[in-house]
Amino acid sequence: MSNMLLALLALSLIASPLLAENLLYNGNFETGDLTSWTEAGPNIPQWHGASPVPAQIFHTKSPMFISEIFHQDRGRRIIRRHGMAEQPVARYNWSLGWTRSGSRLMGFPWVSQRIHVSPGKYLVSVKWDVVAGSTVENQGPQTVGGILMVLADDKLNACTTDDLGIRRTTWNNESNGKWVTRSFEAVPLQTRTGYIEVRLQMWDHNDQDIKLPDYQFVAFDNVELHLTPVGPAEGDVKQ
Amino acid sequence: MRKVLLISLLLTSIVIARCVGNLLYNGDFETGDLTRWIPSKPAYFTPLWEQMGKPPTPPQVFCDNAPMYVYQIANGGKYLRRIGVADNCKSKSGYSLGWTRTGGPEMGYPFVSQILQVAPGKYKVDASWDVVAWHLGLKDMPMAVGGIFMVNVDDRVMEQTTNEIVLRRTTWNHESKGQWIHKEVKDFPIETKTGIVEVRLQMWDHNDEPIPESVYEYVAFDNVIFKLIPIGTGTESER
């Protein structure tokens, strides 16, 4: 028994430094595209709702466009560019973001990166930059937010804004259209399958349509994920 | 047997009757998006796509308030990213469709298509479109970049090619010189055995050299009209 404990301790000492590195690739979006990230939409099995506004990788020289959700006379729904979004300015070189004007009806816009580690218990530490805001005057609190989520196992790709693992939301009234740096450390998470999803999501909590040229926005940059193994998983494996 | 023939004839008549007028929906891109147009990308054409190269620079539906982005192909086609705004290419009217490219030449064929179902038979094509093509770095080089209007039928629909199969008209940079020009085809005979007809708009990137970041090439289309005038049914051998 003492040998087993020693072996486990040795394993955790070996694994810790490896997992202490940032486990996300392209978390700063410096490739200039969505390399290693998957954009959610009707292509994922759990999806429900209409297509969301598109994720955009933007730059100071190529800012985001304003995505307008528009319903034509016969009920056809389209998403189209309508002007350039002066806010937000990219954090460093490239950043990731969404804009929305027009109709509020859409599914949840998010991008996610899935990593695979050994099944077990971990302490999760994440650091990221985020901005959320609106050009609408006197916009109320919690109308648009940027969610960072960490999910595991059967919660992967869950089409929701609910807290099913770890969820941190930065609302417009907190960011006020300015970049803020957020972080948390050593939050426990268990994975029985070894699959963990890190998700960046726009939470469009505004139940009003937005008239052009106004729009609301969320953007992320410099996302880092660190895992510290703390022990084996408990309970049945659910895929 | 007579009844079957009668129904077939009736169906044919209905479809042919529908051939009157422009058969394309959203040929002027005034929805502001790619409604009814199918963009070429790997998801649609695997495994054929793998033989033909990397994902192409994306089609963009743009307007003067929200112009095209300059897309750069980086790291041998690994990354495809926006590095600026293509101010030089103004839309023809309202929204237009276009592509831009700078950086490496590694990509598959950028095109969008509409697939039509008509009665099998012989037709004359009447078509017209507005097109612009230009290369900001190779102003004196003929045939550096072109905009192809293409019609394919039957089993050649969606083929990964720039070759002329049924009908191809190319507008090169040295003809357009960065200005919108109007092109048309009159009374061009085609025959379809299955009734499936593809109308394709394609960027022909005829320049194999990398393009420096400071310049780019572009092609755009607008106001595409496509009419079929029936001149007979399919040949005996096809029935």
Interface residues (C-beta under 8 A of the other chain):
Chain A: T31 G32 D33 T35 I57 F58 H59 K61 S62 P63 F65 I66 E68 F70 Q72 R76 I78 I79 R80 R81 H82 G83 M84 W94
Chain B: T31 G32 D33 T35 V61 F62 C63 N65 A66 Y69 V70 Q72 A74 K78 Y79 L80 R81 R82 I83 G84 V85 Y95
